[in-house]
């Protein structure tokens, strides 16, 4: 069996690498579409899971976050907040949730135990990401844009702290 010669970084190094990798993979997913997003996501997951200390717990969290994200985006698409031309969110958008999940235990761990800060951060920065992603990927937002961004802001004010809590809960739960 052939193994990839992946380096092992310190937690501090990987925190920075993970943050930068997420920014790059975000752009690749948005600009490259679903096929590129799927490839980038698989590659990032291989690297990420090589770095983590508890692959099983991390994998469970990433799956949970991806499902939560898919359901959030499905609600946004179904409600006409995001207009994709289909009834489901595009794969590249779901891949962004998977990739975001890889950041929660690293650059986003700053938000552990900071409920209000995570609510405000989710409410402010997620709509900016959706707005930029929608324009770069040719996805529509409901009119007026500010209404779509307000809805996304309210969702992320809840979802981001939920993901932070879910990560810490999974990490603290006794092993099975």
C-alpha positions in Angstrom: 0.0 0.0 0.0 1.4 3.4 -1.0 1.3 6.2 1.5 1.6 9.9 0.8 4.6 11.6 2.3 2.6 14.2 4.2 4.4 16.4 6.8 3.3 16.6 10.4 3.1 20.2 11.6 2.9 21.4 15.1 -0.6 22.6 16.3 0.5 26.2 16.0 1.9 25.7 12.4 -1.2 23.8 11.4 -3.5 26.5 12.8 -1.9 29.0 10.3 -1.7 26.5 7.4 -5.3 25.5 8.0 -6.5 29.1 7.9 -4.6 29.8 4.7 -5.7 26.6 3.1 -9.3 27.3 3.8 -9.0 30.7 2.1 -7.4 29.1 -0.9 -9.8 26.2 -1.1 -12.8 28.5 -0.7 -11.7 30.4 -3.7 -11.1 27.2 -5.7 -14.5 25.9 -4.9 -16.4 29.1 -5.7 -14.5 29.7 -9.0 -14.0 26.0 -10.0 -17.5 24.7 -9.5 -18.5 21.3 -8.1 -15.9 19.0 -9.8 -13.0 21.1 -8.6 -14.6 21.6 -5.2 -15.0 17.8 -4.8 -11.4 17.2 -5.7 -10.1 20.0 -3.5 -12.2 18.9 -0.6 -11.0 15.3 -0.7 -7.4 16.5 -0.9 -7.9 18.9 2.0 -9.6 16.1 4.1 -6.7 13.8 3.5 -4.2 16.4 4.7 -6.5 17.5 7.6 -7.2 14.0 8.9 -3.5 13.2 8.8 -2.9 16.2 11.1 -5.6 15.6 13.8 -5.1 13.6 16.9 -8.4 11.9 16.9 -9.5 11.0 13.4 -12.7 9.3 14.4 -14.0 12.3 16.4 -12.9 14.8 13.8 -14.5 12.8 11.0 -17.8 12.6 13.0 -17.7 16.4 13.5 -17.0 17.1 9.9 -19.9 14.9 8.8 -22.2 16.6 11.3 -21.2 20.1 10.2 -21.6 19.1 6.5 -25.1 17.8 7.1 -26.0 20.9 9.1 -24.6 23.1 6.4 -26.3 21.2 3.6 -29.7 21.6 5.5 -29.1 25.3 6.0 -28.3 25.9 2.4 -31.2 23.6 1.3 -33.5 25.9 3.4 -31.9 29.0 1.8 -32.4 27.5 -1.7 -35.9 26.3 -1.0 -36.9 29.6 0.4 -35.5 31.5 -2.6 -32.8 33.3 -0.6 -30.2 31.7 -2.8 -31.1 31.1 -6.4 -29.1 28.3 -8.0 -31.4 27.2 -10.8 -32.0 23.9 -9.0 -33.8 22.5 -5.9 -30.6 21.6 -4.1 -27.6 23.6 -3.2 -24.7 22.9 -5.6 -22.0 20.5 -4.5 -19.4 23.2 -4.3 -21.5 25.0 -1.7 -21.7 21.9 0.5 -18.0 21.3 0.0 -17.4 24.8 1.6 -19.2 23.6 4.7 -17.0 20.5 4.8 -13.9 22.7 4.4 -15.1 25.2 7.0 -15.6 22.3 9.5 -11.9 21.6 9.2 -11.2 25.1 10.7 -13.4 24.8 13.8 -10.8 23.0 15.9 -7.9 25.1 14.7 -8.2 28.7 13.7 -11.8 28.9 15.0 -10.9 27.5 18.4 -10.5 31.1 19.5 -14.3 31.1 19.7 -14.5 28.2 22.2 -16.4 29.5 25.2 -17.2 32.9 23.6 -20.9 32.5 22.7 -21.6 36.2 22.0 -18.5 36.7 20.0 -19.2 33.6 17.9 -22.8 34.8 17.3 -21.6 38.3 16.2 -18.8 36.9 14.0 -21.1 34.5 12.3 -23.7 37.2 11.7 -21.2 39.6 10.3 -18.7 37.5 8.3 -20.9 34.7 6.8 -23.1 37.1 4.8 -20.0 38.7 3.3 -18.7 35.2 2.3 -22.1 34.3 0.7 -22.3 37.7 -1.1 -18.8 37.3 -2.5 -19.3 33.7 -3.4 -22.6 34.3 -5.0 -21.2 37.0 -7.3 -18.0 35.0 -8.1 -20.0 31.8 -8.9 -22.9 33.4 -10.7 -25.4 32.4 -8.0 -28.3 34.7 -7.4 -29.6 36.1 -4.1 -33.2 37.1 -3.5 -34.0 40.7 -4.2 -33.2 43.0 -2.5 -29.7 41.6 -1.6 -29.9 43.1 1.9 -32.8 40.9 2.8 -31.0 37.7 1.7 -27.9 38.8 3.6 -30.0 39.6 6.7 -31.5 36.1 6.6 -28.1 34.5 6.1 -26.8 36.7 9.0 -29.5 35.4 11.3 -28.9 31.8 10.4 -25.2 32.1 10.9 -25.7 33.9 14.3 -27.1 30.6 15.4 -25.2 28.0 13.3 -21.6 29.2 14.0 -22.0 29.0 17.8 -23.8 25.7 17.3 -20.8 24.3 15.4 -18.4 25.6 18.0 -20.5 23.9 20.8 -20.8 20.7 18.8 -17.1 20.5 18.3 -16.3 21.0 21.9 -19.1 18.6 22.9 -17.6 15.9 20.6 -14.2 16.5 21.9 -15.2 16.3 25.6 -17.5 13.3 25.2 -16.0 10.0 26.5 -14.5 7.8 23.9 -16.5 4.8 22.7 
